[in-house]
């Protein structure tokens, strides 16, 4: 008989992986039986993984109550692979690209929900903002904010990168001599958010290694 509830012990506590294909009633019955095991006698935090099962708010509360019917167990986190329509639409928008042709002048702000391609210069005090990546086919002299909707993997690339302010997600870097080590000739460069929490400037050729997922090209031989 197939197990509908898998229990895994970790340093943080227990992880309960729930089958996402079976009937909800069968799942709940097995969950009740598993958490009633007398062996679970120590105070433990539990993470419940729902997988791709859609549960209503009432069902989620019922699952939590079932787990916590064992006085030693406390649900600390519930994970689901199911996303809302709003989240799905946001992800679709972030993968789309918008193109602006012209100069972004001082005081002007150009925004895009997804990737933004600027064919022209971004002048000092001009600003470009994108939910995804920013590509400037010209001189980026002003401000750029990529990943404005929370995308930490977003990048900023420019033919000539001499911006005054760079921002990725919620991390801001004011361009200084120390940051722009390569900027004696700031040609064909990109900026990305490093794991250390700082924005790093690198040569544009490195982008395919830094963010390989950006390339979606299927043609060629």
C-alpha positions in Angstrom: 0.0 0.0 0.0 1.3 3.4 -0.9 2.4 5.7 1.9 0.5 9.0 1.7 2.6 10.8 4.4 6.4 10.6 4.5 8.2 11.8 7.7 11.7 13.0 7.6 13.8 14.1 10.5 16.1 17.2 10.2 18.2 19.3 12.6 15.3 21.8 12.6 12.6 19.2 13.4 10.3 17.1 11.3 9.3 17.5 7.6 6.0 15.9 6.6 5.7 15.4 2.9 2.1 14.9 1.9 1.0 13.0 -1.2 -0.6 15.5 -3.6 -2.5 13.0 -5.8 -4.6 11.0 -3.4 -8.1 11.8 -2.0 -8.0 14.5 0.7 -10.0 12.3 3.1 -7.5 9.4 2.7 -4.6 11.8 3.3 -6.1 13.3 6.4 -6.8 9.8 7.8 -3.2 8.6 7.3 -1.8 11.9 8.7 -3.8 11.4 11.9 -2.5 7.9 12.2 1.1 9.0 11.6 1.1 11.8 14.1 -0.5 9.6 16.7 2.6 7.4 16.8 3.7 7.2 20.5 7.3 7.4 19.2 6.8 11.1 18.6 7.2 12.0 22.2 9.5 15.0 22.1 8.7 18.6 21.5 9.3 19.1 17.8 8.7 21.8 15.2 7.1 20.5 11.9 7.3 21.7 8.3 4.4 20.5 6.2 5.0 20.1 2.4 1.8 20.1 0.4 3.5 19.6 -3.0 1.2 20.5 -5.9 -2.0 19.9 -3.9 -4.3 22.9 -3.8 -5.8 23.3 -0.3 -8.4 25.8 0.8 -7.6 27.9 3.8 -10.1 25.7 5.8 -8.2 22.5 4.7 -4.8 24.0 5.6 -6.2 24.8 9.1 -7.5 21.2 9.3 -4.1 19.8 8.4 -2.4 22.0 11.1 -5.0 21.0 13.7 -4.4 17.3 12.8 -0.7 17.5 13.2 -1.0 19.5 16.4 -3.5 17.0 17.9 -0.2 15.5 19.1 0.7 17.9 21.9 4.4 17.4 21.2 4.2 18.7 17.6 3.9 22.3 16.4 3.6 23.4 12.7 6.2 26.0 12.1 5.9 26.2 8.3 3.7 25.1 5.5 5.1 24.9 2.0 3.2 24.6 -1.3 4.3 24.5 -5.0 0.9 25.9 -6.0 1.0 29.6 -6.9 -1.8 32.1 -7.2 -3.1 33.5 -10.5 -1.6 36.9 -9.4 1.8 35.4 -8.8 1.6 33.5 -12.1 0.7 36.7 -14.0 3.6 38.6 -12.3 6.1 35.9 -13.4 4.8 36.1 -16.9 5.1 39.9 -16.9 8.7 39.7 -15.6 9.7 37.4 -18.5 8.4 39.9 -21.1 10.5 42.5 -22.6 9.8 46.2 -23.4 11.9 48.4 -25.6 12.4 52.1 -25.3 14.0 53.9 -28.2 15.5 57.3 -27.4 17.3 59.3 -24.8 16.2 59.1 -21.2 16.7 62.7 -20.2 17.4 64.3 -16.8 14.4 64.0 -14.5 12.7 61.4 -16.8 11.8 57.9 -15.5 11.2 54.9 -17.8 9.6 51.8 -16.2 8.9 48.3 -17.4 7.1 45.3 -15.7 9.6 42.8 -17.1 12.9 43.3 -18.9 13.7 46.8 -20.2 15.8 47.4 -23.3 16.8 51.1 -23.8 18.2 51.9 -27.3 19.9 55.1 -26.5 21.6 56.9 -23.6 20.3 57.3 -20.0 21.5 60.8 -19.1 22.6 61.9 -15.6 19.5 62.2 -13.3 17.5 60.1 -15.8 16.2 56.8 -14.3 15.3 53.4 -15.7 13.3 50.8 -13.6 12.4 47.2 -14.5 10.9 44.2 -12.7 13.4 42.1 -14.7 16.7 42.9 -16.3 17.9 46.2 -17.8 19.9 46.4 -21.0 21.1 49.8 -22.2 22.4 49.9 -25.8 24.1 53.2 -25.1 25.6 55.1 -22.2 24.1 54.5 -18.8 25.0 57.7 -16.9 22.0 58.0 -14.6 20.2 55.6 -12.3 19.1 52.1 -12.9 16.9 49.8 -10.7 16.5 46.2 -11.9 14.5 43.5 -10.1 12.2 46.1 -8.7 9.5 43.6 -7.9 11.8 41.4 -5.8 13.9 39.6 -8.4 17.4 39.2 -6.8 18.8 37.5 -10.0 18.1 40.6 -12.2 21.1 42.2 -13.9 21.9 45.6 -15.4 24.0 45.7 -18.6 25.1 48.6 -20.7 27.3 49.4 -23.7 28.9 52.0 -21.5 28.3 51.8 -17.7 29.0 54.9 -15.8 25.8 55.2 -13.7 25.5 57.3 -10.6 23.3 54.8 -8.7 22.7 51.1 -9.3 19.9 49.2 -7.5 19.0 45.5 -7.8 16.0 44.3 -5.8 16.4 46.4 -2.6 20.2 46.7 -2.6 21.5 50.2 -3.6 25.1 51.0 -4.6 26.2 54.5 -5.1 28.9 54.3 -7.8 32.3 55.1 -6.4 35.9 54.8 -7.6 36.2 51.7 -5.5 33.2 50.0 -7.1 34.1 51.0 -10.7 37.5 49.4 -10.8 36.9 48.5 -14.4 35.5 51.9 -15.3 38.7 53.4 -16.7 37.1 52.0 -19.8 33.5 51.2 -18.6 32.6 49.6 -21.9 30.4 46.5 -22.2 29.8 45.8 -18.5 27.1 44.3 -16.3 26.1 44.6 -12.7 24.6 41.8 -10.6 23.8 41.1 -6.9 26.5 38.9 -5.4 25.8 36.4 -2.6 27.7 38.6 -0.3 24.9 41.2 -0.6 26.8 43.7 -2.7 26.4 44.7 -6.3 29.4 43.7 -8.4 30.5 45.1 -11.7 31.9 42.7 -14.3 32.6 42.4 -18.0 29.6 41.7 -20.1 31.2 38.5 -21.5 30.9 37.0 -18.0 27.1 37.3 -18.0 26.5 33.9 -19.7 28.3 32.3 -16.7 26.9 34.5 -14.0 23.3 34.2 -15.2 23.0 31.3 -17.7 19.2 31.2 -17.3 18.9 34.6 -19.1 19.7 32.9 -22.5 16.6 31.4 -24.0 17.8 31.2 -27.6 16.9 27.8 -29.2 18.2 28.3 -32.8 21.6 27.8 -34.4 23.7 24.7 -34.8 
